Amino acid sequence: MKCTILDLPHVVANMPQTENLIFVVWDMFQSIPHADAILLKLVMHNWSDEDCMKILQRCKEDSTYKDEERKRKVLIIDMVLNRDEDEADMTEVKLLLSWGEGVCRELRKNGKGYSLSVAS
Ligand SMILES: C[S@@+](CC[C@H](N)C(=O)[O-])C[C@H]1O[C@@H](n2cnc3c(N)ncnc32)[C@H](O)[C@@H]1O
């Protein structure tokens, strides 16, 4: 498996490369280069809903994959509040960790399943 880490210049510019792991200076708001899968780990909580939609749109755009069976996968790992099921201490820890980081989103049960919205 080959992995490419995309980030801003001050984060990846001088990182050592290996055969399977490379670091590339890239602005994810402009485009996302071709890959079988894209992992957005601890990225979305930094951005508004509008910016998250832009990032997901860039993930969706890939002129090299026309085949429906081989569409790229997008995996999101991020922290969300789940006050209905988390212990109160866990909610406090999550709020503390997300403090100053941007947007804290909350998972809520509704009639159809779950919804995710900006925590208030
Ligand atoms: C909270 S960090 C998460 C980093 C890494 N995914 C992790 O889990 O450790 C968010 C990263 O997004 C990067 N970032 C911010 N704006 C970006 C952009 N326009 N294009 C690419 N990366 C960006 C930041 O430099 C930062 O390293």
The ligand as a Tripos MOL2 file, in Angstrom:
@<TRIPOS>MOLECULE
LIG
   27    29     1     0     0
SMALL
NO_CHARGES

@<TRIPOS>ATOM
      1 C1         -5.9580   18.8080   13.1880 C.3       1 LIG1
      2 S1         -4.6930   18.5870   11.9780 S.3       1 LIG1
      3 C2         -4.8550   16.8520   11.6050 C.3       1 LIG1
      4 C3         -3.6250   16.3300   10.9550 C.3       1 LIG1
      5 C4         -3.5950   14.8050   10.7520 C.3       1 LIG1
      6 N1         -4.6420   14.3870    9.8400 N.3       1 LIG1
      7 C5         -3.6860   14.0820   12.0480 C.2       1 LIG1
      8 O1         -4.6760   13.3800   12.2830 O.co2     1 LIG1
      9 O2         -2.7680   14.2030   12.8600 O.co2     1 LIG1
     10 C6         -5.4050   19.3710   10.5260 C.3       1 LIG1
     11 C7         -4.3800   19.5490    9.4180 C.3       1 LIG1
     12 O3         -5.0080   20.1400    8.2740 O.3       1 LIG1
     13 C8         -4.0140   20.8950    7.6200 C.3       1 LIG1
     14 N2         -4.6090   21.8160    6.6500 N.ar      1 LIG1
     15 C9         -5.2070   23.0110    6.9030 C.ar      1 LIG1
     16 N3         -5.5990   23.5840    5.7580 N.ar      1 LIG1
     17 C10        -5.2510   22.7460    4.7540 C.ar      1 LIG1
     18 C11        -5.3840   22.8120    3.3220 C.ar      1 LIG1
     19 N4         -5.9840   23.8550    2.7210 N.pl3     1 LIG1
     20 N5         -4.9080   21.7800    2.5770 N.ar      1 LIG1
     21 C12        -4.3120   20.7270    3.1830 C.ar      1 LIG1
     22 N6         -4.1620   20.5980    4.5360 N.ar      1 LIG1
     23 C13        -4.6170   21.6110    5.3030 C.ar      1 LIG1
     24 C14        -3.3090   21.5790    8.7640 C.3       1 LIG1
     25 O4         -2.0410   22.0790    8.3860 O.3       1 LIG1
     26 C15        -3.2280   20.4640    9.7950 C.3       1 LIG1
     27 O5         -2.0210   19.7460    9.7070 O.3       1 LIG1
@<TRIPOS>BOND
     1     1     2 1
     2     2     3 1
     3     2    10 1
     4     3     4 1
     5     4     5 1
     6     5     6 1
     7     5     7 1
     8     7     8 2
     9     7     9 1
    10    10    11 1
    11    11    12 1
    12    11    26 1
    13    12    13 1
    14    13    14 1
    15    13    24 1
    16    14    15 ar
    17    14    23 ar
    18    15    16 ar
    19    16    17 ar
    20    17    18 ar
    21    17    23 ar
    22    18    19 1
    23    18    20 ar
    24    20    21 ar
    25    21    22 ar
    26    22    23 ar
    27    24    25 1
    28    24    26 1
    29    26    27 1
@<TRIPOS>SUBSTRUCTURE
     1 LIG1         1 GROUP 0 **** ****
